[in-house]
Amino acid sequence: MSTTSPIEIVGGGLAGLSLGLGLQRQGVAATVFEAGDYPRHRVCGEFITGLDERTMERLGLRDLLSDTLRHREVAWFLDDQRARIQQLPVPALGLSRHVLDARLARAFVGAGGTLRVGTRVTERTDQPGRVFATGRKLGRSPWLGLKFHCRRLSLDRDLELHLGDHAYVGLSRIEGDRVNVCGLFRRRPLSIRGPQLLLAYLTAAGFRSLGQRIEAAEIDRESFCAVAALNFDRRVESGRRVQLGDACAMIPPFTGNGMAMAFQSAERALDPLLAFARGKSSWTETRQAIEAALQARFRVRLAAADALHPFLLRPRRQRLLTALSRVRLIPFGPLYSALH
Ligand SMILES: Cc1cc2nc3c(=O)[nH]c(=O)nc-3n(C[C@H](O)[C@H](O)[C@H](O)COP(=O)(O)OP(=O)(O)OC[C@H]3O[C@@H](n4cnc5c(N)ncnc54)[C@H](O)[C@@H]3O)c2cc1C
């Protein structure tokens, strides 16, 4: 590895760790700086759709994901009533972030990578060989994400997606016979803490029978987490730094697939970074090549998600969406392709 330049990655989430793993597998030394530690719970729906073979192969993810649950059917609910069953063209992968992030961290270290946990990098400037995979961009936003895991909660299908008043909630089976409950809500003035907050949001957004089902289940209090300041992007950020995953563009949850995008952005950055590390391109060329590759990969997906998002949140548009889907006027195939 001595003849190659090392790569420094700020942020040890999905984009940062998978990039580090991909680089190490190609003989390039990588260091990941992570503000937190592993394992840790994250606000996330915890199902991955549209993760392609090439990305898994190039980043070395296949073994890590080989035992994930395979979700084939989604039950959509509107006003607490089941509205439609959707067959996924390709199974979604169900695995908690608690397990996934820790597995990635272990694989990265196992491949010889250097992982510095509990290390928040405050230096934000561009440097040759430095990649930012720091997750969502902070800013004022009306959205709040909440999640916890449950036991003894039976589902209608592998995945349930519930549309409510300026809110949507996903229930996904994960490992250990557990179900991940995760929702995106427009913020309300509720001064409650812990798992009760998610239950209160379910009631406020009109998910009464869903709330009752969840209250009757066994909630894992330790897994509760919340995230605010969620800003969604219409396009890949064009900038003077290399940014991957949510740091490059954050797609609204359940319209697209932020986890697959995090991995795919790492995969797209891999070849330009290998060329840089091997002295075959300058840092400016590398940065430009990565930005062009990310624009080409995600432009259509971000635009499609931006158009679809209001239909998931606003009651009138939700009804239109449901009515169209009942009479089969929604082209699910092309829509799925545009979003993945
Ligand atoms: C409510 C909600 C539900 C979602 N559901 C799904 C879903 O079901 N399926 C799906 O595919 N996607 C989903 N997503 C999106 C998905 O969670 C993200 O797209 C994905 O986590 C992005 O990965 P990432 O590596 O870019 O960022 P992250 O996973 O957020 O990782 C960024 C890492 O960088 C670290 N970091 C940040 N700043 C610094 C710093 N200065 N120094 C050091 N470390 C730093 C953080 O601690 C963090 O570990 C959801 C998102 C939300 C909000």
The ligand as an SDF file (V2000), in Angstrom:
LIG
                    3D

 53 58  0  0  0  0  0  0  0  0999 V2000
  -37.2290    8.9670    8.8880 C   0  0  0  0  0  0  0  0  0  0  0  0
  -36.2510    8.3440    7.9350 C   0  0  0  0  0  0  0  0  0  0  0  0
  -36.4890    7.0690    7.4290 C   0  0  0  0  0  0  0  0  0  0  0  0
  -35.6000    6.5080    6.5120 C   0  0  0  0  0  0  0  0  0  0  0  0
  -35.8730    5.2560    6.0260 N   0  0  0  0  0  0  0  0  0  0  0  0
  -35.0710    4.7170    5.0990 C   0  0  0  0  0  0  0  0  0  0  0  0
  -35.3410    3.4080    4.5820 C   0  0  0  0  0  0  0  0  0  0  0  0
  -36.2560    2.7000    5.0000 O   0  0  0  0  0  0  0  0  0  0  0  0
  -34.5440    2.9490    3.6010 N   0  0  0  0  0  0  0  0  0  0  0  0
  -33.5010    3.6750    3.1300 C   0  0  0  0  0  0  0  0  0  0  0  0
  -32.8280    3.2100    2.2310 O   0  0  0  0  0  0  0  0  0  0  0  0
  -33.1850    4.8740    3.6360 N   0  0  0  0  0  0  0  0  0  0  0  0
  -33.9510    5.4110    4.6050 C   0  0  0  0  0  0  0  0  0  0  0  0
  -33.6340    6.6270    5.1410 N   0  0  0  0  0  0  0  0  0  0  0  0
  -32.4270    7.3360    4.6540 C   0  0  0  0  0  0  0  0  0  0  0  0
  -31.1480    6.7100    5.1840 C   0  0  0  0  0  0  0  0  0  0  0  0
  -31.2020    6.5700    6.5720 O   0  0  0  0  0  0  0  0  0  0  0  0
  -29.9610    7.6080    4.7900 C   0  0  0  0  0  0  0  0  0  0  0  0
  -30.0800    7.9580    3.4420 O   0  0  0  0  0  0  0  0  0  0  0  0
  -28.6170    6.9180    5.0160 C   0  0  0  0  0  0  0  0  0  0  0  0
  -28.4320    6.6710    6.3750 O   0  0  0  0  0  0  0  0  0  0  0  0
  -27.4850    7.8070    4.4930 C   0  0  0  0  0  0  0  0  0  0  0  0
  -26.2460    7.2340    4.8000 O   0  0  0  0  0  0  0  0  0  0  0  0
  -24.9710    8.1590    4.9860 P   0  0  0  0  0  0  0  0  0  0  0  0
  -23.8050    7.2560    5.1420 O   0  0  0  0  0  0  0  0  0  0  0  0
  -24.9360    9.2010    3.9400 O   0  0  0  0  0  0  0  0  0  0  0  0
  -25.2340    8.9640    6.3430 O   0  0  0  0  0  0  0  0  0  0  0  0
  -25.3560    8.4110    7.8200 P   0  0  0  0  0  0  0  0  0  0  0  0
  -25.7720    6.9950    7.8490 O   0  0  0  0  0  0  0  0  0  0  0  0
  -26.2010    9.4230    8.5190 O   0  0  0  0  0  0  0  0  0  0  0  0
  -23.8700    8.4900    8.3770 O   0  0  0  0  0  0  0  0  0  0  0  0
  -23.1920    9.7200    8.5620 C   0  0  0  0  0  0  0  0  0  0  0  0
  -22.1910    9.4980    9.6860 C   0  0  0  0  0  0  0  0  0  0  0  0
  -21.3050   10.6130    9.7530 O   0  0  0  0  0  0  0  0  0  0  0  0
  -21.0190   10.8750   11.1130 C   0  0  0  0  0  0  0  0  0  0  0  0
  -20.5820   12.2750   11.1690 N   0  0  0  0  0  0  0  0  0  0  0  0
  -21.3060   13.3730   10.8560 C   0  0  0  0  0  0  0  0  0  0  0  0
  -20.5560   14.4910   10.9740 N   0  0  0  0  0  0  0  0  0  0  0  0
  -19.3240   14.0650   11.3710 C   0  0  0  0  0  0  0  0  0  0  0  0
  -18.0960   14.7580   11.6440 C   0  0  0  0  0  0  0  0  0  0  0  0
  -17.9990   16.0740   11.5250 N   0  0  0  0  0  0  0  0  0  0  0  0
  -17.0130   14.0340   12.0310 N   0  0  0  0  0  0  0  0  0  0  0  0
  -17.1130   12.6770   12.1400 C   0  0  0  0  0  0  0  0  0  0  0  0
  -18.2430   11.9810   11.8870 N   0  0  0  0  0  0  0  0  0  0  0  0
  -19.3290   12.6710   11.5030 C   0  0  0  0  0  0  0  0  0  0  0  0
  -22.3220   10.5920   11.8290 C   0  0  0  0  0  0  0  0  0  0  0  0
  -22.0980   10.3130   13.1960 O   0  0  0  0  0  0  0  0  0  0  0  0
  -22.8240    9.3740   11.0560 C   0  0  0  0  0  0  0  0  0  0  0  0
  -22.4060    8.1610   11.6420 O   0  0  0  0  0  0  0  0  0  0  0  0
  -34.4630    7.2150    6.0890 C   0  0  0  0  0  0  0  0  0  0  0  0
  -34.1920    8.4850    6.6170 C   0  0  0  0  0  0  0  0  0  0  0  0
  -35.0820    9.0390    7.5340 C   0  0  0  0  0  0  0  0  0  0  0  0
  -34.7920   10.3970    8.0920 C   0  0  0  0  0  0  0  0  0  0  0  0
  1  2  1  0
  2  3  1  0
  2 52  2  0
  3  4  2  0
  4  5  1  0
  4 50  1  0
  5  6  2  0
  6  7  1  0
  6 13  1  0
  7  8  2  0
  7  9  1  0
  9 10  1  0
 10 11  2  0
 10 12  1  0
 12 13  2  0
 13 14  1  0
 14 15  1  0
 14 50  1  0
 15 16  1  0
 16 17  1  0
 16 18  1  0
 18 19  1  0
 18 20  1  0
 20 21  1  0
 20 22  1  0
 22 23  1  0
 23 24  1  0
 24 25  2  0
 24 26  1  0
 24 27  1  0
 27 28  1  0
 28 29  2  0
 28 30  1  0
 28 31  1  0
 31 32  1  0
 32 33  1  0
 33 34  1  0
 33 48  1  0
 34 35  1  0
 35 36  1  0
 35 46  1  0
 36 37  1  0
 36 45  1  0
 37 38  2  0
 38 39  1  0
 39 40  1  0
 39 45  2  0
 40 41  1  0
 40 42  2  0
 42 43  1  0
 43 44  2  0
 44 45  1  0
 46 47  1  0
 46 48  1  0
 48 49  1  0
 50 51  2  0
 51 52  1  0
 52 53  1  0
M  END
$$$$
